[in-house]
Amino acid sequence: MDSSGRILQFDRNAAAVLARNADDLLGAGLDEVFPGAREPLLEALKAGRERTAMLAVETPASGTLDAVVTVHPMSGGPGAGGAPDLAALAVIRVPVPLADRFVDPAVIRRALLDDSLPRIGSTLDLELLARGLMDVLVPHFCNSGALLLAESHIDADEPPEGPDGPQLRRMAIGFDDEDPAWDATFPTGESFVYPPGTPHALCLASGEPVLRALGGEGAARLATAWRRPPVAELLKGASMLLLPIVSAAGVLGFFVCTRNTAHRQFDAYDVEIGMEFANRASIFVESARQYSRERATALTLQRSLLPTGLSAPSPVEVHHRYLPGSRRIEVGGDWYESIALPGARVALVVGDVAGHGVKAAVTMGRLRTAIHTLAGLELPPAEALERLDSLMRTLGEREPHFATCAYVVYDAVSGRCEVASAGHLPPLLAPPGADARYLPVPPAPPLGVGGDGPIVTREFTVEDGTLLFLYTDGLVENRARDIDDGLARLLATFGPGASARPLEDLCQAALDGVYDDQHRDDIAMLVARLARIPADHHATWELPAEPAAVRRARGLVRDRLARWDLDDLTHSTMLLVSELVTNAIRHAGGRITLRLVRESGLVCEVFDSSDGRPRIRLHDDEDDMLESGRGLHVVGRLARRWGVRRTSGGKVVWCEQGLS
């Protein structure tokens, strides 16, 4: 155009779209072609700035269309011999008429391969990728279509092929006529097997494109084979092209592309362009497929390493929260445990393996398994952590590992706590009606580091309603905050009145301010409201180390079970008490303590001053049955379970029966 807006030159597309006769454009004003163009566009020429506007244009073939018109000022100067000056270039964009959508292979190729595909390939989410690919195919290549992938390539647990053929899942569909019948007939996410002999089964078996013209009966035959009557009407007279998606793993699936009777049918050019699209898309699909499978494997592994449930005596309330440090990884090296122990006791554990991701999670899983084993052996907290330290040193022979851990055992009969820590932050104790404080647990090196400092157990008694809070350093420390500030904030969270608040509220309050922190570590926390079991649910007696004590123990147990309405357990319990007390008298000496606890089961405990662990073993001398441990055969047959744990003054032999 010149400075007045007169058209000096135009290309053939402009002549074909904007005028019936090309001579009508030459010399015409831009505002004659686009009514209303003068004010927004021609005025821009005077200012020498680019301007874009949406204007209506009358076209001979398609009627009124919305056109995007951009005017680019140019510096041309006066033309030679009095020719008009060149002032601007106008670029006009109008939508391609529907009937001509699939006519120009160059337009199709550019729309499929250059404009959208590179942008879609950046996603690794398989479902998002499938929807994005269908948004490219429809409407640039076909009127309707679908992406189908083999189940065996999506889910590693699926067999490669079932008895009826490969199982396929419809990942996404696309259509341009807004007919809801497409979604109803071809639901996204559906898994199915194509019948043998159909074009779809042929494409999957051969890995080659399949072109079919669904003339008068083709769609009806597919509807009958699939047992879906609406297919006959939706695909009636359509042209169908199947494009296989092939990778090193084999045929992953295929694209289904269909054009209706209002457009030209697929031909060899379309097959070539479509296969180029499918080949490029297969790279994206394979990357997303591998990522999805690896991520699913990692998440399954990580989730399986976290506790699925917490157990504790009935008066002890326990709550936990776990927050991974990364949105991409759901589990790290932090863990927590609450393990109910015989005799109304519970082991509360929180630990933190150094590092992040799957490696830390695997090490955490090993430590959790070891913790459960050590808790079952009923080792004191300090000794349990020493065993864990030995395990970590063994693991560190191949790859360096270290971890911190806090281990607490609470006895809901006596209200006593045993606490030990290996390099971990101090537990927080919040008694009712008193200020919260951090327990001064004797320090020890982290697990796996080594050192001369021993791990020591600290014992103390807590009153009912006391809160015990165990946590990892991600809760109180990050790159931008000093750990002392985090500890002070946590102490304030458990201030006056905290012991009466719900544990869920306390956990949420402890997380406030760190939940959205992008630089934080994994967070694991365990809070317990400690309380004793009712006084009438347990009984303790001191017995002398003499044979007459066995008869007295049987009488005490018989009377107590009668008060508890457990007469059906009287005979078996008296026999168990006889064996345990007799064993303690013969092998330990000194005074003996008998304790009966009614909790989830009926537990009988005998305390003595010997640290020797009784064992079941066979002996030929019938008269030496108890000394050889054969009396424990009786205990093993009558009790649901039995065991031994060491105490500071000796040991406890216990057995448990189920309550009917």
Secondary structure, 3 states (H helix, E strand, C coil): CCCCCECCCCCHHHHHHHCCCHHHCCCCEHHHHCCCCHHHHHHHHHHCCCEEEEEEEEECCCEEEEEEEEEEEEEEECCHHHCCCEEEEEEEECCCCHHHCCCCHHHHHHHHHHHHHHHHCCCCCHHHHHHHHHHHHHHHCCCEEEEEEEHHHHCCCCCCCECCECCEEEEEEEECCCCCHHHHHCCCCCEECCCCCCHHHHHHHHCCCEEEECCCCHHHHHHHHHCCCHHHHHCCCCEEEEEEEEECCEEEEEEEEEECCCCCCCCHHHHHHHHHHHHHHHHHHHHHHHHHHHHHHHHHHHHHHCCCCCCCCCCCEEEEEEECCCCCCCCCCEEEEEEEECCCEEEEEEEEECCCHHHHHHHHHHHHHHHHHHHHHCCCHHHHHHHHHHHHHHHCCCCCCCEEEEEEEEECCCCEEEEEEECCCCCEEECCCCCCEECCCCCCCCECCCCCCCCCCEEEECCCCEEEEEECHHHCCECCECHHHHHHHHHHHCCCCHHHCCHHHHHHHHHCCCCCCCCCCCEEEEEEEECCCCHHHEEEEEECCCCHHHHHHHHHHHHHHHHCCCHHHHHHHHHHHHHHHHHHHHHCCCCEEEEEEECCEEEEEEEECCCCCCCCCCCCCHHHCCCCCCHHHHHHHHCCEEEEEEECCEEEEEEEEECC
